[in-house]
């Protein structure tokens, strides 16, 4: 494997429920042993790898898997949630980290379901693989009775549902009971807001003592949850409404009673009795073995392929490549639907293949009108001028605290556009020079969303001075016209 310089010793840490608390210690620059979170103070890269924080004397990096450095040499690297290499959308990033990180020791943490596949993949690399299994350090107890009614909610509970509308409906219903206030966590909230909501829920002095969340709580947040309550065990996965997989149920349920949280025992149940059989059978079953790891072609590979088809645009090159790629049984090509949508939009622009590739792999939701039109504006401006100034699409002084769910969703979309600008500033740095401005506007969006969440509940909103509020302008849709 050409990208590997060292003969590596790989260790896989695994637990039955598919969650691993990284309770090992690493030597930091000042010769003191520190936990991973403490190490992150030396060097952190946050918000989906779009904002870097560097500290003098840093000896460690913490990054999202998409930004894993495969061009430098390391003594030790850790990849958490390695079972995600089987994910249809993000799996290729985990495969890239597994095969590409040049480290003398690579520690892989995650579900035991990934072990056979990893062992099979690494037969051809001459890596030494050592597997260590761990038991959960605190008990997780499936309850025999359902919650039945939100009147039975208690402090430390987390209600899990799978749509944004349901999250706010349940939050309102619980708070109308007059006993509890709810934090909310779901995927389209800005990362800073999700973290803030989790922090307030964890704070014993906060009035927010119940959490209403989506499966976004399954990874990346440390939460003091006593009891997980599934409001449903069905979700829409973008294609169909289906039952949750065993691995999904275990991942979410495992957030209750985490080791060293303030709840020594975790409990899990459902809102309705009809869901208990699936819950209990899932918790008592091993996760299905992961059979394939995701792959996605690098730019160099697509460039070489394009030379065989010089008359094709990016969309046709990508589509043609995907149709003709031949893989071994251990791999699959990642879901490229979003990338193909972007390619179809930018192919009409006078951009070189490398620029088109960067736009195609950028973090944009093409099903979100504001996000997709933001990307289109960035690409058009870049192709015309070679530089994209953020102020071209901003009108200062008009952002406000949203008053409706629709306005909230629009503000979340504006945050996505700003996040996209920051991401592009790291990949085409000289052409997207307003990274600091975009980051400050993202922070304002997050504060406004938090203020909406405060007003939605009982709490009186904290007065905030929000300098330089702005609105994105010039989108075509009526609802977004006030934002762009």
N, C-alpha and C positions, 0 to 999 in steps of 0.2 A: 504494500500500500504506500504509494509514493509520498503522501502528505505526512506520514509518520517518520520521525527521525529517530526516536528512542524505541527500544524494546520496552514495552510498557507492562506494568502489572495493573490489571483492572480488577477492582473489587465492586461487587454488586451488593448493596444493602437492601434487604427486603423484609416486609412485614405482611402478615396474612391479609390485612385490610387495605393494603396498597398505599399506605401513607407512612412516610418516614420523617420523624423529627430529627433534624441533624444535630444530635447531641454529642458530636465529637468536637475536639478542640484543635486549633491550628496555631502555629507559632507566628506571631506578628512581628513587625519591624522592631519593636522595642523589647523583644525577647520575652514577652509575656504571653501566656496561652490565653486565647480569646475565643469566644463563640463566633460563629459566622456573622451574626448581626453586628457584633462589635467590630469585626474585621471590616465591615462595610463602611465604617466611619473613615477608614483610610482611603478607600476608593469606591465610589458608588456610581452606578449608571442606572438611571431611573426612568419611569414613565415610558415603558415599552422601548427602551434604548434610545430615547430621543433627547434626554437631558443628562449630561455628564457632570459629575462632581469629582474633582481631583483634589487630593490633599498632599502636601509636601511630605516626603518620606514614606509614601504609601508602598506597601509591599504586596498588596492583594488587590484583585479586581472582583467586582460583583456585577454581572451583566445578565440580560435576558438571553435565552438560548439562541435567539435569532442573531444576536450580535457577538456570539462566541468567536474568539480570535483563533483562527486556524493557521496564522502566519508567524506566530511567535512560539518560542519554546518555554515550557513551564515545568517546574518540579512536580507540582500536584495540581490537579483540576477536579472539580466536583460538578456533576450534572444531576440535578434533582428531577424527579418525576419522569424518569427515563421511559416509563411505559407509554409516554406520549409519542414515542417514535411510531406508534401504530395509528396516530390520529390522521384522518384523511386530509386535513388542511395544514396543520402545523408539524406533522410527523417528520417531514424532510429536514427541518431545522435540528431536530434531535439526532437524526441519523448523521447529519453533517458534523455535529459536535462529537458523536461517538467515534466516527471514523477519521475526523479531521484534526481534532485538538492534539497538538504535539506536547504530550506531558509524560513524564516518567511514570507517574501513577495517575490513573483516572478512576475516580470514585463515582459509581453510578448508584443512585438511590431511587427506589420506586417499587412498584408492584411485582411480586414474584412471577406474574404472568409473562413478564418480558424476558425472563432468564433463558429459556430454551432458544429463543430467537437470537438473543445476544451471543450466546455460546456458539450457535451455528454460524452467525455472521463473522465472528472473530476467529473461526478455524483457519481462515485464509490469511490472517494478519500476523500470525506467530505471537500474538499477545498472550500473556499468562492471565487466566481468568480465575478469580477466587470469589465464591459466593458465600455471603453471610446472611443468615436469616435471623430476624428479631421478632419477638412477641410484643404486642401492644403493652405499654407500661402502665396503663390505667384501664380499668374494666369498661366495656361498652355493653349496656344492658338493653336488649330489645323488650319493650313493654308489651304486655299481653292485651292491653285495652287501648282503644284509640282516644284521641283528645276529645272528639265528639263535638265540642263547641269552643269558640274562642273565649268564652267566659271562663274557661278552665286554664287559660294562659297564666304563667307565672314568671317571675323574674329569672332571667338567664335563658329563656326559651328562644329558639330560632325557628321561625316558620319558613319553609322552603317552598317556593312556587316557581313557575317557569315562564311567566310573561310579566312585562312591565306594568300592564294594567292591573293584573291580579295583585302584584306587590303593593300598589297604592290602595287598592280596594281593601285588602286585608289590613294594611296599616290603619286606614281610616276606621274600619270596623273595630279593631282592638282599642284604638284610642277613644272611640266613642263610648266604650265601656267605662271610662273614667278612672281606670286603675293603672294603666301603663302608657308609656311613650315608646315609640319605635324608631330605631335606626333602620335605614334601608341600604342594601348593597345589591347591585346588579351590573351586568357587563358594560352597558353603554354609559354609565356614570363615569366621569373623569377619574382616573386613578387616584388623584389627590383627594377627591371627594369620597371615594370608596374607603380610602385609608382613614380619613377623618371620621366618617360614620362608624367604622369599626373601632376607632380609638374611643369615641364617646360611648359606644356600647360597652366597651371593656372597663371604662372608668367607673369605679364604685360610687364616686361622688356625682356622677351624671344622672339626670332624670331619665335618660334613655336606657331602659332596662330590658327591652325586648328587641330582637332583630328579625326583620322580614327581608328575605334574600332569595336570589336565584342561585343556580349552581356555581356562580362566580365565587362563592365562599370556599369552594372545594380546593383551591390552590392560592397560595400567595398571601394569605391573611392569617394572623394569629388571633384567635377569638376565644373569649371566655364563655363558652356555651355549655349550659347544663343539659339541655334536651333539644334534640333535633326533631321537628315535627314536619313531615311531608304533607302538604296540603293536597298533593296529587302525586302519583307515580307515573304520569304520562307527560311527555313534552313534544313540542313540534321542533324537529331538528333541521328545518329548512326545506325538507322534502315531504315529510309525512308526520302525522301524530303517532307516536309509538310509546311503548313502555320503556322506562329507564333500563339501561343495561345493568347487570350485576356490578360491574366495576364502578359505574356512576353512583349507584346507591351506596356502595361501600365507601367511596371517596367522600360523599357528602355526610353520611352518617358518622364517619370517623372524626368529624370536627367537634363532636360533643365530648366533653370531659377529657380534653387533651392533657397529656402529662405536664405537670407543673402549672396548669391553669388553676383557677380558684375553685373548680368543681372536680373533686377527686374521682367521681364516677360519672360517666356519660350515659345518657338514656336516649332512646330513639323510638319514635312511634309515628303514626299517621293520623290525619284528621278523621278519616273515615275507616270503619272496620273492614270494608271490602278490600282495602289495600294491604292489610296486615299480612296475609299469606305470602304475597310477593316480597314484601319487606323482609320477613323472617327467613324465607328460603334463600334470598339473595345474600343476607348477612352470614348464613351458615354455609354458603357455597364458595369455592375458590373462584377467582376471576377466570374467565376463559383465556386460554393460552393465546398470546399475540403471535400471529403467524407471519406477518409481513411488516417491513419498515418502509416509511415513505422516502421518496427521492424526488428531486426537482433539478432540471438541468441548470448548470452554472452559465454565466454569460459566455465564457470561453467556449463551452460546448455548443451553445446556440449560434455563436459567431461562426465557428467552423462549419456547422450545418448550413448556415445561411449562404456560405460561399458556393455550396452546391445548388442553391436556388436563389440566385442574385435578383430575380425579378419579384420575389415575394415580399410582402410586408410582414411586420412583426406578428400580426394575428395569424397569418397563413403559415409562417415559419413555426410558430409555437404549436398551432393546431396540427400541422404536418408532422412535426417532431413527435408529438404525443401519440399520434396514430401509428407511427412506425417504430417507436422505441421498443426494443426487446429486452426484457428484464429476466433475471433469475427468479426462481419461485419465492425467494426471501424478500422481494421488494415490490412496491407498487408506485406508480407515478401519482404525486399529490394532486388533490382537487385544484384545478387551475381555472375554475369558472370566473372568479373575480379578475384574474390576470387577463383572461381572454376578453372580458368586458372592457378593461382599460385599453388593451391593445387595439380593439376596434375603434376606440375614440381617438387615440393618438396617431394611428397609422396615416391619417390624412395630413399630419403636420410634418414640416421639413426638419425632422430630427434624425440623428444617426442612431444606429441600432443600440449602442450602449445607453444612450439617453432614454430610448424607448423601454429598454429592459429595466432601468431604474424606476421609471414611472409604473411599470407593470408590477413590480414586486413591492411597491410602496403600500403602507397600511391604509387603504381606503375602502370604504364600504360603498360599492357602486349601486346598491339598492337604496341608499340614503340620498335623496335628491340634492341636499345641500352639500354633502361630502363629495358626490360625484361631480357636481358643477364646480366645486372648489378646485378639484384636481384638473378639470378641463381648463379653467381659467389659468391656473399655474402653468400648465403645459403650453397653452397658446401664448402667454406672455413670454415664457422662456424661449419658445421657437422664434418669436418676433424680435425680441430685444437681447436675448442672452442673459438677462438678469431679471429677477422678479422681486420688486419691492412690495412689502406687505401693505404699505399704505395705499397702494393702487386699488385694493379691494376693501379698505376700511374707511368708515366715516366716524370720526371721533365723537364721543359724548352721547351716544344713544343707547348703549346697552342698559337694560333694566332687569330688576328681579322679575322672573316670569310669574304670571298670575294664573296660568292655566297649564294643564298637562301638555297641551299642544305647544305652548310657548316654551315649556321646559324641554320638550323633545328637540325643538329647534335650537335651543341654546346648547344642548348636548352635541348637536350636529356641528355647530360653530366651533365648539371645542375640538372636534375631530379634524376640522379643516386646519385649525391652528397647529394641532399635533402633526398633521401631514406636512405643513410648512417646515416645522422644526426638523422632522425626519429628513426631508429633502435637503435642508441646510447642512446636514451631516454627510450627505452623499454627493451633492453638487454644491459644495460649500461656497465658492466664489459667486455663484449665481443666485443664491438665496441668502443675502447678507443680514437679514433682519431677525436672526434667531432670538436675540434677547427681547426684542419687542414682541415677537410671537409668544415667547414663553411668559412674558408678563401678562399678555392678553389671555392666555390660557388660565393663569392664576386668577384673573378677574372672573372669568367664566365659572371657575370652580367655586369662588366665593359667592357669586350670585346664585348658583344652584344650591349651595348649602343654606343660603338665606331663605330660598324657597322652601327647602325641607324643614327649616325651623318654623316658618309661618304655617306650613301644612299641619304641624302638630300643635300642641298646647303652648310650647315655649314661646316666650317673647323673643323676637329676633334681636340679636346683638347689633348695636349700631356699628356700621362699618364705613370707613372712608375709602372709596374705591376710585383712585385717580386714573384718569385716562381711559375711561370706559369707551368702547368702540363698537361699531357694528360692521359686519361684513356686508358688502353691497353688490348689486347688479346680477343677482340670480334671476332666472326667468319666472320661477313659480311664485304664485301670489303670496303664499305663506312665508316664503323665504325672502321676499322682496324687501322686507323691513330689516333683514339681517345682512344681506350682501349689497 
